Every structure is written in C-alpha cells, then in structure tokens.
C-alpha cells in the first residue's frame, strides 16, 4: 500500500488548489511579460548610457521583441489543447534563460537582437497558453475572480521590474546585474508549472482521449490549418476581423508609452533621480489594482462596453503629455495606461475566446497576433517621428489617434457580434 501511495503522489500534481494555481498563473505572466518584455523598458535609460545606444537602436530592440511576441502568438495558434502545458513549460524555460543571458558582459549587439527576439517568442507563448491552461483549471463558480488574479501578473511584473531596477541602481549596479537578479527570481516558476501539470490517472487519460478525438493532432493542424481556422471563425468571421483590427490599433496605441515612458521622464526631468522608474512603478501598481475593478464593471455593463470605455480613456492618456508638460502629463499618462492596459487585454481575450471555446488557443493566438503587429509598428513609428531631438510627442499623438480609430472598429464589431449566452 505504501508503494501505491508513493506512486500516486509522484503521478499526481503537487498543487491542486485553485487559488494557488491562480497565483502561479500570476507568476508566469509576471516573469514572461514583466521581465521578458517590460524589464527592458525599466532598464532602457541605463542601457542607453552604458552600451551606449541611440534611440533608433533602442526602438529596433523593442520592436524585435514584439516581432518575437508576434511569432509566439502565431505558434500558439497551432498548439492543440492537449499539448498546452508542455508548450507553456517550454516558453517559460526560454523566458527565464533569455533573462539570465543578458547578464553576460559585453554581448555583441547581434546577440542582443537574438535574445530579445527569443524573449518575445516566449512571452507570446506564455501569455496565451497560460491564459488557456490556467483559467481552464478554475471552476465556473470561481473563474471570474480567479482570472483577475492571473491577469494581475502583468502589473506585478511591471512593478517588480521598476522596484528591482530602482533598488540595484541605487547600489551603483547596472542593467546586467538587474537582469541577473530578475532571472534568478524567475527560476522557481519552472518547478511551480511542473507542479500543476495535467493529472496522470485513469480519469484524466479518459478525458484526454476524448479531447484527442475532438481536437486535431499536430500533423493534422499543420496540414489542414486553413480548415481549422475556418472552423474557428466561420460563424462570426466579420466580427472576429473587426475585433482583431481594433486590437492591432490597441497594441499600436499603448506601446509608445510602455516602451519609452522612463526615457521620456529622464529626458524631461533631468534633475530628479530615478523619476523614470517612479513613474514606471505607477504603471505597474495601477495595473495590479485595476483588473478586479474592470472585472466587476464588466459584470454590470458587459465586457464590450467596458472595453470601449477603457480604449477611450487610454486614448486620452496618450494625449496627456502633450497637453500637460513635465511631470503632471507623464504621471497622468502612467496612471491611465496602468488602469486601462490589463483590462483591455483581458476583455478582448475573454470576448474572442468565448466566440468559439473549442478553438480558444487559436482565437486567443489570433488576437494576440494582431496586438503584436501593432506593438511591432508602434516603436518604429515613434522613433521615426521623434527626429534628431528625440521628441516623443508626435508619437504619442499618433498613438492616441490610433486608439480612437480602435473605438470606431469596436462600435462596428458590436453590430456583427453574437455573444454566447
């Protein structure tokens, strides 16, 4: 009996508590997004001084990461439901490894591009597949509240990126040590994700066998991808196209701020130490506390109405630094981006995945693909408009206009959308 008991303990996941799983989801997004993507934003002013980098090169490094996010989103669309956890683990491993690699001194710039590309791929995979895998582990009664914990990982990660950077810079350390500390603090994630692997028992095998029959195999997905995509979008094709187009503009709209906000702050407020990190920390804190609010609001007025309202508010936030010069405009921008960013992501992904739950990976991947495309274009447009004086106001204005266009597409989307009751 003892042997059987031990065997069962080895074959079952260590962690089954839903709340614990939600916090593991939070941790996974914090690592992949907060570090894998946005630690670059926090450390960018120091990187530009230490390497040194021009604004043009910084913009391309940011966009390469977003190309990776685009690729990761594309890959996730091909992942069958039964391989979600395995691919999630691979993405987490790549994310931690690429964070640790930036500690290596005197890396050639070519390797920076490769590492940032791989980090972007990993963040796309982890964001999409953790959302699909973790949320499916919640009971229907608790799914809404526990999902807000999961999505809070974006804000926690951004806050951690600001705090770690601020702390180590005050100790006269630089970006390489910051990336090392971030990587080491990410390592426990790998064990935690392993601890919530799918059950390996007869009940699970029976469920898996049923899923395998209803889900295409890997070879079938690659061979018949067009058919799978058709099945995913055929019922609401026009609505999905409109939502995806609006999400491209949403990605384009917010990325100028979340890539260059600390640089803008350091540029405009040269007499205030670590002002860029203080403002960046505000973004993270606002994200952490905003998501439950938008979750409750969406229950009252609906996810789409909430999404439209958040998009309008975020557009105003992009205009704020051009209307209010200096620290007031930057703080208003930080607060608004923080309050709206995660809510817009979670509302959009919830809407699109529920349009055809049998293909949630594919649809979430399609939406994130659209978001990544906007994020790739955003920094390049901003850098092009910044000119020799590195003035980011034109980029912020274009970003705000893009968000207003996104609102128009969401209004059109409402006319063609058939929500599942």
LUMLOVEX-575364 format. One record per atom (N, C-alpha, C, O, CB): residue in one letter; x, y, z. Coordinates in steps of 0.2 Angstrom, whole numbers, plus 5000, padded with zeros to 4 digits. Glycine has a CB too. Layout:
AXYZ;...
end
This chain:
X500449945000;X500050005000;X500450065000;X500350114997;X499550005006;X501050065004;X501450125004;X501750134997;X501850194995;X502050115009;X501950084993;X502150094987;X501650134982;X501850174978;X502450034983;X501050104982;X500550134978;X500450204980;X500350254976;X499850094979;X500450224987;X500350294989;X500850334986;X500750394984;X500350294996;X501550314987;X502050354984;X502050364976;X502150414974;X502750324986;X501750304973;X501750314966;X501150364964;X501250404959;X501550244963;X500650364968;X500150414966;X500350484968;X500250524964;X499550394971;X500750494973;X501050554974;X501450584969;X501450644967;X501350564981;X501850534966;X502350554961;X501950574954;X502150614950;X502850494959;X501350534953;X501050544947;X500550604947;X500350634941;X500650484945;X500350624953;X499850674953;X500250744954;X500850744956;X499350664959;X499950804952;X500250864953;X500250884960;X499850864964;X499850924949;X500850924962;X500950934969;X500350984971;X500150984977;X501650964970;X500151034967;X499751084968;X499051084965;X499051074958;X500051154967;X498551074968;X497851074965;X497451124967;X496851134964;X497551004967;X497651164972;X497151224975;X497051274970;X497551294967;X497451254981;X496451294968;X496351344963;X496651404964;X496951434959;X495551344962;X496651434970;X496951494972;X497651494971;X497951544968;X496751514979;X497951444973;X498751434972;X498851434964;X499351464962;X498951374975;X498451394960;X498551394953;X498551464950;X498851484946;X498051344950;X498051504953;X497951574950;X498551614951;X498751654947;X497351604954;X498851604957;X499451644959;X500051624955;X500551654953;X499651644966;X500051554953;X500651534948;X500551564942;X501051574938;X500551454948;X499851564939;X499751604933;X499951674933;X500251704929;X499051604932;X499851704939;X500151774940;X500851774939;X501151824936;X499951804947;X501251734943;X501951724942;X502251714935;X502651744933;X502251674947;X501851674932;X502051654925;X502051714920;X502451734916;X501651604922;X501551754921;X501451814917;X501951874919;X502251904915;X500751844917;X502051874926;X502551924928;X503251914926;X503551954924;X502551924936;X503451844925;X504051834923;X504151844915;X504551874913;X504251754924;X503651814911;X503651824904;X503551894901;X503851914897;X503151774901;X503051924905;X502851994902;X503252044906;X503552094903;X502152004903;X503252044913;X503552094917;X504352094916;X504652154916;X503452084924;X504652044916;X505352034915;X505552024907;X505952064904;X505651984919;X505251974904;X505451964897;X505252014892;X505652024887;X505051904895;X504752054894;X504652114889;X504752184892;X505152224889;X503952114887;X504552194898;X504552264901;X505152284905;X505152334907;X503852274905;X505552234907;X506152254911;X506552294906;X506952334909;X506452184913;X506552284900;X506852324895;X506752394896;X507152434895;X506752294888;X506052404897;X505852474897;X506152504904;X506352564903;X505052484898;X506152474909;X506452504915;X507152514915;X507352564918;X506252454921;X507552464912;X508252474911;X508452514905;X509052524905;X508552404911;X508052534901;X508252564895;X508652624896;X509152634892;X507652584891;X508452674900;X508952734901;X509652714903;X510152744901;X508652774907;X509752664907;X510352644909;X510752604904;X511352614903;X510352594916;X510352564900;X510652534894;X510952584889;X511452574886;X510152484891;X510552634888;X510752684883;X511352724885;X511752744880;X510152734882;X511452724891;X512052764894;X512652714894;X513252734892;X511952794901;X512552654896;X513152604897;X513352574891;X513952564890;X512852554902;X512952564886;X513252524880;X513652574875;X514152544873;X512652504876;X513452634873;X512852664873;X512452654867;X512652624862;X513052744874;X511752664867;X511352654862;X511052724859;X510952764864;X510752604864;X510852724853;X510452784850;X509752764851;X509552704853;X510652794843;X509352814851;X508652804851;X508352754846;X507952714847;X508252874851;X508652764840;X508552724834;X508652644836;X508252604835;X508852744828;X509252634838;X509352564840;X508952534846;X508752484846;X510152554842;X508852584851;X508352564856;X507652544853;X507352494856;X508252614861;X507452584849;X506752574846;X506752504842;X506252464842;X506652624841;X507352484838;X507352424835;X507352364840;X507052314838;X507952424830;X507752374845;X507752314850;X507052304853;X506852244854;X508252334856;X506752354854;X506052354857;X505552314851;X505252274853;X505752414858;X505652334845;X505252304840;X505452234839;X504952194837;X505252344834;X506052214839;X506252144838;X505952104843;X505752044842;X507052144839;X505852124850;X505552094855;X504752084853;X504552024854;X505552124862;X504452134850;X503752124848;X503652084842;X503152054841;X503552194847;X504252084838;X504152034832;X504151964835;X503751914833;X504852034827;X504551954840;X504551884844;X503951874847;X503651814846;X505151884849;X503551924850;X502951914853;X502451894847;X501951854848;X502651974856;X502551924841;X502151904835;X502251834833;X501751794832;X502251954829;X502851814833;X502951744831;X502751694837;X502451644835;X503751734831;X502851714843;X502551664848;X501751664848;X501551604849;X502751694855;X501451714846;X500751714846;X500551674840;X500051634840;X500451784844;X500951674834;X500751634828;X500851554830;X500451514828;X501251654823;X501451544834;X501551474835;X500951444840;X500751384839;X502251464839;X500751484844;X500251464849;X499551444846;X499251404848;X500051514854;X499451474840;X498851454836;X498851384833;X498351354832;X498751504830;X499451354833;X499551284830;X499551234836;X499551174835;X500151284826;X499551254842;X499651214848;X498951184850;X498451214851;X499951244854;X498851114849;X498251084851;X498151084859;X498651094862;X498251014849;X497551084861;X497351094868;X497751044872;X498051064878;X496651084869;X497850984870;X498150934874;X498950944875;X499250914879;X498050864871;X499250984871;X499951004872;X500051074875;X500651094874;X500350994865;X499551104877;X499651174880;X500151174886;X500551214885;X498951194883;X500051124891;X500551134896;X501251124894;X501751164896;X500351084902;X501451074890;X502051064888;X502451124884;X502951144885;X502151004883;X502051154880;X502251214876;X502351274881;X502851314880;X501751234871;X501851274886;X501951334891;X502651324895;X502951374896;X501351324896;X502751264897;X503451244900;X504051274896;X504451304899;X503451174902;X503951254890;X504551274885;X504651344885;X505151374885;X504451244878;X504051384884;X504051454884;X504351484890;X504751534890;X503351484883;X504151454896;X504451484902;X505151474903;X505551514905;X504051444908;X505451414901;X506151404901;X506551454897;X507051474899;X506251324899;X506251464891;X506551514886;X506551584889;X507051614889;X506251514879;X506051594892;X505951664895;X506451674901;X506851724901;X505251674898;X506551624905;X507051634911;X507751634908;X508151674910;X506951574916;X507851594903;X508551584900;X508751654897;X509351674898;X508651524895;X508351684893;X508451744890;X508551804894;X508951844893;X507951764884;X508251804900;X508351854905;X509051844908;X509351894909;X507751844911;X509251784910;X509851774913;X510451784908;X510951814910;X509951694915;X510351774901;X510851784897;X511051864896;X511651874894;X510651764890;X510651904898;X510851974897;X511252004903;X511452064903;X510252024897;X511451954907;X511951974912;X512651964909;X513151994912;X511851924918;X512751924904;X513451914901;X513751984899;X513352014895;X513351864895;X514352004901;X514552064899;X514852074892;X515052024889;X515152084904;X514752134889;X515052144883;X514752094877;X515052074873;X515752144883;X514052084878;X513752044872;X513752084866;X513652144866;X513052034874;X513952054860;X513852094854;X513152114853;X512652074855;X514052044848;X513052164849;X512352194848;X511952144844;X511352134845;X512352254844;X512252104840;X511852054836;X511551994841;X511051974839;X512352014831;X511951984846;X511651934851;X511051964855;X510551934857;X512151914856;X511152034856;X510552064859;X509952064855;X509352044858;X510752144860;X509952064849;X509352064845;X509151994845;X508451984845;X509552074837;X509551934845;X509351874845;X508951854852;X508451824852;X509951824844;X509251874857;X509051864864;X508351894865;X507851864867;X509551884869;X508251964863;X507651994863;X507151964859;X506551964861;X507752074862;X507351944853;X506851904849;X506551844852;X505951834852;X507151884842;X507051804855;X506851744858;X506351754865;X505951724866;X507451704860;X506551814868;X506151834874;X505451844872;X504951834876;X506551884878;X505451884866;X504751894864;X504351834862;X503751834863;X504851944858;X504651784859;X504351724857;X504051694863;X503451674864;X504751674853;X504451694868;X504251654875;X503751694878;X503251664881;X504851654879;X503751764878;X503251804881;X502551784878;X502051784881;X503351874881;X502551784871;X501951774867;X501651704869;X501051694870;X502051774860;X502051654869;X501851584871;X501551584878;X501051554879;X502451534870;X501951614883;X501751604890;X501051644891;X500651624895;X502251634895;X501051704888;X500451744889;X499851704887;X499351704890;X500551814885;X499851684881;X499251644878;X499151584881;X498551564883;X499351634870;X499651534882;X499551474884;X499351464891;X499051424894;X500151424882;X499651514895;X499551514902;X498851534903;X498451514908;X499951564906;X498551584899;X497851604900;X497451544898;X496951534901;X497751664895;X497551514893;X497151454891;X497151394896;X496651374898;X497351424884;X497751384898;X497851324903;X497651334910;X497251294913;X498651304903;X497851394913;X497751414920;X496951424921;X496651394925;X498151474922;X496651464917;X495951484918;X495551414917;X495051414920;X495751534913;X495751374913;X495351314912;X495351264919;X494951224919;X495551264906;X495851284923;X495851244929;X495451264935;X495351234940;X496551244932;X495051324933;X494651354938;X493951334937;X493751314932;X494651434938;X493551324943;X492851304942;X492451364940;X492751424940;X492551284949;X491951354937;X491551404934;X491351454939;X491351514938;X490951374930;X491151434945;X490951474950;X491551524952;X491351584954;X490751444957;X492151504952;X492651554954;X493151584948;X493551614950;X493151514959;X492951564942;X493351584936;X493451654936;X493951684934;X493051554930;X492951694937;X492951764936;X493451804941;X493851834938;X492251794937;X493351784947;X493851814952;X494551794952;X494951834952;X493551804959;X494651724950;X495251704950;X495651724944;X496251724943;X495251624950;X495251734938;X495551764932;X495851834933;X496451844930;X495051764927;X495551874938;X495851934939;X496551934942;X497051974941;X495451974943;X496651874947;X497251864950;X497751844944;X498351874944;X497251814955;X497651804940;X498051784935;X498251844930;X498851854929;X497651734930;X497851884928;X498051944924;X498351994928;X498752034925;X497351974921;X498351994934;X498752044938;X499452034938;X499852074939;X498552044945;X499651974935;X500351964934;X500752014929;X501352034930;X500451894931;X500352044925;X500652094921;X500852154925;X501452184925;X500152124915;X500452184929;X500552234934;X501152224939;X501552264940;X499952264937;X501052154942;X501552134947;X502252134943;X502752154946;X501352064950;X502352114937;X502952104934;X503252174932;X503852184933;X502852064927;X502852224930;X503052284929;X503252324935;X503752354935;X502452334925;X502852314940;X503052344947;X503752314949;X504152354951;X502552334952;X503852244948;X504452214950;X505052244946;X505552254949;X504352134950;X504952254940;X505452274935;X505652344938;X506252364937;X505252274928;X505252384940;X505352454942;X505752454949;X506252484950;X504752494943;X505552414953;X505752404960;X506452374960;X506952404963;X505352364965;X506552324956;X507252294956;X507752334953;X508352344955;X507252224952;X507552374947;X507952414944;X508152474948;X508752494949;X507652444937;X507652504951;X507752564956;X508252544962;X508752574963;X507152584959;X508152484965;X508552464970;X509252454968;X509752474972;X508252394973;X509352414963;X510052404961;X510452464958;X511052464959;X510052344956;X510052504955;X510452574953;X510652614959;X511152644958;X509952614948;X510252614964;X510452654970;X511052624973;X511452654977;X509952654975;X511252554972;X511852524974;X512452524969;X512952494970;X511652444976;X512352574964;X512852584959;X512952524955;X513552514952;X513452604962;X512452484954;X512452424950;X512152444943;X511752494943;X512152364953;X512252404938;X511952424931;X511552364929;X511352314932;X512452444927;X511252384922;X510752334919;X510952264919;X510552224920;X510652364912;X511552244918;X511752174918;X511652144925;X511352084925;X512552164916;X511752174930;X511652144937;X510852134938;X510552094941;X511952184943;X510552194935;X509752194936;X509452134932;X509052104935;X509452254933;X509752114926;X509452064923;X509651994926;X509251944926;X509752064915;X510151994929;X510351934933;X509951914939;X509651864940;X511151934935;X509751964943;X509351964948;X508651944946;X508351904949;X509352024952;X508451974941;X507751954938;X507751884936;X507251854937;X507552004932;X508251864932;X508251794930;X508251744936;X507851694936;X508851784926;X508651754941;X508651714947;X508051704950;X507851654953;X509251734952;X507651764951;X507051764954;X506451734950;X505951724953;X506851834956;X506651714944;X506151684940;X506151614940;X505751574938;X506251714933;X506751584942;X506851514942;X506351464945;X506151414943;X507551494945;X506051494951;X505551444955;X504951434950;X504551384951;X505351474961;X504851474945;X504251474941;X504251404938;X503751374937;X504251524936;X504851374936;X504851314932;X504651254936;X504251214934;X505651304930;X504851254943;X504551204947;X503851214948;X503451164948;X504951204954;X503551274949;X502851284950;X502451264944;X501951234945;X502751354952;X502651274938;X502251254932;X502251174932;X501751144930;X502551284926;X502851144934;X502851074934;X502351044939;X502150994938;X503551044935;X502351084944;X501851054950;X501151064948;X500751034951;X501951094956;X500951094943;X500251094941;X500151064934;X499651074930;X500051174940;X500651024932;X500550984926;X499850944926;X499650934931;X501150934925;X499650924920;X498950884920;X499050824924;X499550794924;X498750874913;X498450804927;X498450744930;X498650684926;X498450674920;X497750734933;X498950634929;X499150574926;X498850514929;X499150464932;X499950564926;X498150514928;X497750454931;X497250434926;X497250464920;X497450474938;X496850374928;X496450354923;X495850404921;X495650404915;X496150284925;X495650434926;X495150484924;X495350534919;X495050554914;X494850524930;X495950564920;X496250614916;X496450584909;X496250614904;X496950644919;X496650524909;X496850484902;X496150484898;X496150484892;X497150424904;X495650464902;X494950464898;X494750524895;X494550534890;X494450434903;X494850584899;X494650644897;X495150664891;X494950694886;X494750694903;X495750654892;X496250664887;X496050634880;X496150664875;X496950654889;X495850564881;X495750534875;X495150564871;X495050564865;X495550454877;X494650584875;X494050614872;X494250684869;X494050694863;X493550634878;X494750724872;X494950784869;X495350774862;X495350804858;X495450824874;X495750714863;X496150704857;X495750684851;X495850704845;X496650644858;X495150654852;X494650634847;X494350694844;X494250704838;X494150584849;X494250744848;X493950814846;X494350864843;X494150904840;X493450834851;X495050854845;X495550904844;X495950874838;X496150824838;X495950924850;X496150914833;X496650894828;X497350874831;X497550904836;X496750944823;X497650824828;X498350814830;X498850864827;X498550904823;X498550744828;X499450864829;X499950914827;X499950914819;X499950964816;X500650904830;X500050854817;X500150844809;X499550864806;X499550904801;X500250774807;X498950854808;X498350874805;X498250954806;X498050984801;X497750844809;X498450984811;X498451054812;X498851084807;X498651134803;X498651084819;X499451064806;X499951094801;X499751084794;X499751124789;X500651064802;X499451024793;X499251004786;X498551034784;X498451054778;X499150934785;X498151044789;X497451074787;X497351134791;X496751144794;X496951024789;X497851184792;X497751244796;X497151284794;X496851314798;X498451274797;X497151294787;X496651334784;X495951314786;X495451354788;X496651334777;X495851244786;X495251214788;X495051234796;X494551244798;X495151144787;X495551224800;X495551234807;X495351304808;X494951324812;X496151214811;X495651354805;X495551424805;X494851444803;X494451484806;X496051464801;X494651404798;X493951424795;X493451394800;X492951434801;X493851384788;X493551344803;X493051314808;X493051364814;X492551374817;X493251244810;X493651394816;X493651434822;X493251504821;X492951524825;X494351454824;X493351524815;X493051594813;X492451594809;X492151654808;X493551634810;X492251544806;X491751544801;X491051574803;X490751604800;X491551474798;X490851554810;X490251584812;X490151654813;X489651684812;X490051544819;X490751684815;X490751764816;X491451794813;X491751834816;X490751774824;X491551774807;X492151794803;X492251874803;X492751894805;X492151774796;X491651904801;X491751984801;X491852014808;X492252064808;X491152014798;X491551984813;X491652014820;X492352004822;X492652044825;X491151984824;X492551944821;X493251924823;X493751974819;X494251994822;X493451854822;X493651984813;X494052034809;X494052104812;X494652134812;X493852034801;X493552124814;X493452194816;X493752194823;X494152244825;X492752214817;X493652144827;X493952144834;X494752144833;X495152174837;X493752084838;X494952104829;X495752094828;X496052164825;X496552184827;X495852034823;X495652194821;X495952254818;X495952314824;X496452354824;X495452284812;X495452314828;X495452364833;X495952344838;X496252394841;X494752354837;X496152284839;X496652264844;X497352274841;X497852294845;X496652184845;X497452274834;X498052304831;X498252374833;X498752394835;X498052294823;X497652414833;X497752484835;X497852494842;X498152544844;X497152524832;X497552454846;X497652454853;X498352434855;X498652474859;X497152404857;X498652384852;X499352374853;X499852434850;X500352444854;X499552314849;X499652464845;X500052514842;X499952574847;X500452614848;X499752534835;X499352584850;X499252644854;X499652644860;X499852704862;X498552644855;X499652594864;X499952594871;X500652584871;X501052604876;X499652544875;X500952564865;X501652534866;X502152594866;X502752584869;X501852494860;X502052654863;X502452714864;X502652724871;X503152744873;X502152774860;X502052734875;X502152744882;X502552694886;X503052704890;X501452754885;X502352624885;X502652574889;X503352554886;X503752514889;X502252514888;X503552584881;X504252574879;X504752634881;X505352624883;X504352564871;X504452694880;X504952754881;X504752794887;X505052844888;X504852794875;X504252774891;X504052824896;X504652844901;X504652894903;X503452784900;X505052794904;X505552814908;X506052854904;X506352904907;X505952744911;X506152844898;X506652884894;X506352954894;X506753004894;X506752854887;X505752964892;X505453024892;X505453064898;X505653124899;X504653024890;X505353024904;X505453064911;X506153084912;X506253134914;X505153014916;X506653044911;X507353054912;X507553114907;X507953154909;X507852994911;X507253114901;X507453174897;X507153234899;X507453294898;X507153154890;X506553244901;X506253304903;X506353324910;X506353384911;X505453294902;X506553274915;X506653294922;X507253274924;X507353234928;X506053264926;X507853304921;X508453284922;X508753294929;X509153264932;X508953324918;X508453334933;X508653354940;X508353304945;X508553314951;X508453424942;X507953264943;X507553214948;X507853144947;X507753114942;X506853214947;X508153114952;X508453054952;X507952994952;X507453004955;X508953044958;X508052954947;X507552894946;X506852914945;X506452874947;X507652854952;X506752974942;X506052994941;X505752944936;X505152924936;X506053064938;X506152924931;X505852874926;X505552814929;X505052784927;X506352854921;X505952784934;X505752724937;X505152734942;X504752694943;X506352694941;X505152794945;X504552804949;X503952804945;X503352784947;X504652874953;X503952844939;X503352844935;X503252774932;X502652754932;X503452894929;X503752734931;X503552664928;X503252624934;X502852584932;X504252634926;X503452634940;X503152594945;X502452614946;X502052564948;X503552614952;X502252674945;X501552694945;X501152654940;X500552634941;X501452774944;X501452644934;X501052604929;X500952534932;X500352504931;X501552594922;X501452504935;X501352434937;X500852424943;X500452384943;X502052404940;X500852474948;X500452474953;X499652484951;X499252454953;X500552534958;X499552524946;X498952544943;X498652474940;X498052464940;X498952604939;X499052444936;X498852384933;X498652334938;X498152294937;X499452354929;X499052324943;X498852274949;X498152284951;X497752234952;X499352274954;X498052344953;X497352354957;X496752374952;X496252374954;X497452414961;X496952384945;X496352394941;X495952334939;X495352344938;X496652434935;X496352284938;X495952224934;X495352204938;X494852184935;X496452164934;X495352194945;X494752174948;X494152224947;X493552204947;X494852164956;X494352284947;X493852344946;X493452334939;X492852334938;X494152414946;X493952324934;X493652314927;X493252244927;X492752244923;X494152314922;X493452194930;X493052134930;X492352144933;X491852114931;X493452084934;X492352184939;X491652194942;X491252244937;X490652224937;X491752224949;X491552294934;X491252334930;X490952294924;X490352304922;X491652394927;X491352254921;X491152214915;X490452174917;X490052154912;X491652164912;X490452144923;X489852114925;X489252154925;X488652124924;X489952084932;X489352214926;X488752264926;X488552284919;X487952294918;X488852324931;X489052314915;X488852344909;X489152304903;X488952324897;X489252414909;X489452244904;X489652204899;X490352214897;X490652264898;X489252214893;X490752164894;X491452164893;X491552214887;X492052254887;X491652094891;X491152214882;X491252254876;X491152334878;X491552374876;X490752244871;X490652354882;X490552424884;X491152444888;X491452494888;X489952424888;X491452394893;X491952414897;X492652424892;X492952464893;X492152354902;X492652374887;X493252384883;X493252454879;X493752484878;X493252324878;X492652474877;X492652534873;X492752594877;X493152634875;X491952544870;X492552594884;X492652644888;X493452644890;X493752704890;X492252634895;X493752594891;X494452594893;X494852614887;X495352654888;X494652524895;X494652604881;X495052624875;X495052694874;X495552734873;X494752584869;X494452724875;X494352804875;X494852834880;X495152884879;X493652824876;X494752804886;X495152834892;X495952834890;X496352874891;X495052804899;X496152774887;X496852764886;X497052814880;X497652844881;X496952694884;X496652824876;X496752874871;X496952944874;X497352984872;X496252884865;X496552964879;X496653024882;X497253024886;X497653084886;X496053044887;X497452974888;X498052964892;X498652974887;X499153004889;X498152894895;X498652954881;X499152964876;X499253044875;X499853064874;X499052924870;X498653074875;X498753144873;X498953184879;X499253244878;X498053174871;X498953164885;X499053194891;X499753234891;X499753294893;X499053154897;X500353194890;X500953234890;X501053284885;X501453334886;X501553184889;X500653284880;X500653344875;X500253404877;X500353464875;X500453324868;X499753394882;X499353444884;X499653474891;X499553534892;X498653414886;X499953424895;X500153444901;X500953434901;X501153374901;X499853404907;X501353484901;X502053474900;X502353454907;X502053474912;X502353544898;X502953424907;X503353404913;X502953344916;X502653304913;X503353464917;X503053344923;X502953284927;X502153274927;X501953214928;X503153304934;X501753324927;X500953314928;X500753264922;X500453214923;X500553374928;X500953284916;X500753244910;X501053174910;X500653134908;X500953284903;X501653164912;X501953104912;X501553054917;X501452994916;X502653104914;X501453084923;X501053044928;X500353034926;X500152974927;X501053084935;X500053074923;X499353064921;X499353004915;X498952964916;X499053124917;X499853004911;X499952954906;X500052884909;X499752834908;X500552974901;X500552884915;X500652824918;X500052794922;X499952734921;X501252834923;X499752834925;X499152814929;X498652784924;X498352734925;X498752874933;X498452824918;X497952794913;X498152734910;X497752684909;X497852854908;X498852734908;X499052674904;X498952614909;X498752554907;X499752674902;X499152624916;X499152574921;X498452544922;X498352484923;X499452594927;X497952594922;X497252574924;X496952544918;X496452504919;X496952644926;X497152554912;X496752534906;X497052464903;X496752424900;X496752584901;X497752464903;X498152414899;X497852344900;X497652314895;X498852414900;X497952314906;X497752244908;X496952234907;X496752184904;X497952224915;X496552284908;X495852274907;X495752274900;X495252224898;X495552334910;X496052304895;X495952304888;X496152234886;X495852204881;X496252354884;X496752214888;X496952144886;X496452094888;X496252044884;X497652134889;X496252094895;X495852034897;X495152034894;X494851984892;X495852044905;X494852094893;X494252104890;X494252074883;X493752034881;X493952174890;X494752094879;X494752074872;X494851994872;X494551964868;X495352104868;X495351974876;X495451894875;X494851854878;X494751804875;X496051884879;X494551884883;X493951844885;X493351844880;X493051794879;X493651874891;X493251904876;X492751904871;X492951864865;X492551824863;X492751984869;X493551864863;X493751824857;X493751744858;X493551704854;X494351844854;X493951724864;X494051654866;X493351624867;X493251564865;X494451644872;X492851664869;X492151644870;X491751644864;X491251614864;X491851684875;X492051664858;X491651664852;X491751594849;X491251584845;X492051714847;X492151554851;X492251484849;X492651454854;X493251444852;X492451474842;X492451434860;X492851404865;X493251334863;X493751324866;X492451384871;X492951304858;X493351244856;X494051254852;X494451214852;X492951204851;X494051324850;X494751344847;X495051404851;X495251454848;X494651364840;X494951394858;X495151454862;X495951474861;X496151534860;X495051444869;X496351424860;X497051434859;X497151474852;X497551524852;X497451374859;X496851454847;X496951484841;X496651554841;X496951594838;X496551444835;X496051564844;X495751634843;X496151684848;X496251734846;X495051624846;X496351654854;X496751704858;X497451714854;X497651774855;X496951664865;X497751664851;X498351674847;X498251724841;X498651764840;X498551614844;X497651724838;X497451764833;X497451834835;X497751884832;X496851744829;X497151844841;X497051914844;X497751944846;X497952004845;X496551914850;X498151904849;X498751924851;X499251934846;X499651974846;X499051874856;X499151894840;X499551914834;X499351984832;X499852014830;X499351854829;X498752004832;X498552064830;X498852124834;X499152174832;X497852074830;X498852104841;X499152154846;X499852164845;X500152214845;X498952134853;X500252104843;X500952104842;X501152144836;X501652184836;X501252034842;X500752144831;X500852184825;X500852254826;X501252294824;X500352164819;X500352274830;X500352344832;X500952364836;X501152424835;X499652364836;X501152324841;X501652334845;X502352344841;X502752384843;X501752284851;X502452304836;X503052304832;X503052374828;X503552404828;X503052244827;X502552394825;X502552454821;X502652514826;X502952564824;X501852464818;X502352514832;X502252574836;X502952604838;X503052664836;X501952554843;X503452564840;X504152594842;X504452624836;X504852674836;X504552544845;X504352594830;X504752614824;X504452684822;X504752724819;X504652564818;X503752684822;X503452754820;X503652804825;X503752864823;X502652744820;X503652794831;X503852844837;X504552864835;X504652924836;X503752814844;X505052814834;X505752834833;X505752884827;X506152924827;X506152774833;X505452864821;X505452904815;X505152974816;X505453014813;X505052864810;X504652974820;X504353044822;X504753084827;X504653144827;X503653034824;X505153054831;X505553084836;X506053134833;X506153184836;X505853034841;X506353114828;X506853164825;X507453164828;X507553124833;X506553234824;X507953214826;X508553214830;X508553234837;X509053224841;X509053264826;X508053274839;X507953294846;X507653244850;X507553264856;X507653364846;X507453184848;X507153134852;X506553164855;X506453154861;X507653104857;X506053194852;X505453224854;X504853174853;X504753154847;X505253294851;X504653144858;X504153094858;X503453114857;X502953074857;X504253044864;X503253174857;X502553204857;X502253184851;X501653164852;X502553274858;X502553184845;X502153164839;X501953094839;X501453074837;X502653174833;X502453054842;X502252984843;X501652964847;X501252924846;X502852944845;X501653004853;X501053004857;X500453024854;X499852994855;X501153044864;X500453074850;X499853104847;X499553044842;X498953034841;X499953164843;X500053014838;X499852964833;X499552904837;X499052874834;X500452944829;X499852884842;X499552834846;X498852844849;X498452804848;X500052824852;X498752904851;X498052924853;X497552924848;X497052894849;X498052994856;X497752944842;X497352944836;X497152874834;X496552854833;X497652984830;X497652824835;X497552754833;X497052724838;X496652684836;X498252714834;X497152744844;X496652714849;X495952744848;X495452704849;X496852734856;X495852804846;X495152824844;X494852784838;X494252774838;X495152904843;X495352774833;X495152734827;X494952664830;X494452634827;X495652724822;X495252634835;X495052574838;X494352574841;X494052524840;X495552554843;X494152624844;X493552634847;X493052624841;X492452594842;X493452704850;X493152664835;X492652654830;X492552584827;X492052564826;X492952704824;X493152544827;X493052474825;X492652434830;X492352394828;X493752444824;X492752454836;X492352414841;X491652424841;X491252384842;X492652434848;X491452484839;X490752504838;X490452464832;X489952444833;X490652584837;X490852454827;X490652414821;X490652344823;X490152304821;X491152424815;X491052324827;X491152254830;X490452234833;X490152184833;X491752244834;X490152284837;X489552264841;X489052244836;X488552204838;X489352334845;X488952274830;X488452264826;X488452194823;X487952164821;X488452314820;X489052164823;X489152094820;X489252034825;X489351984823;X489752094815;X489352054831;X489552004836;X488951974839;X488352004840;X489952044842;X488951904840;X488451864843;X488651834849;X488951774849;X488151814837;X488651864855;X488951844861;X488551774863;X487951764862;X488851884867;X488951724866;X488751664868;X488451674875;X488751704880;X489251614869;X487851654876;X487451674882;X487651614887;X487451614893;X486651664881;
end
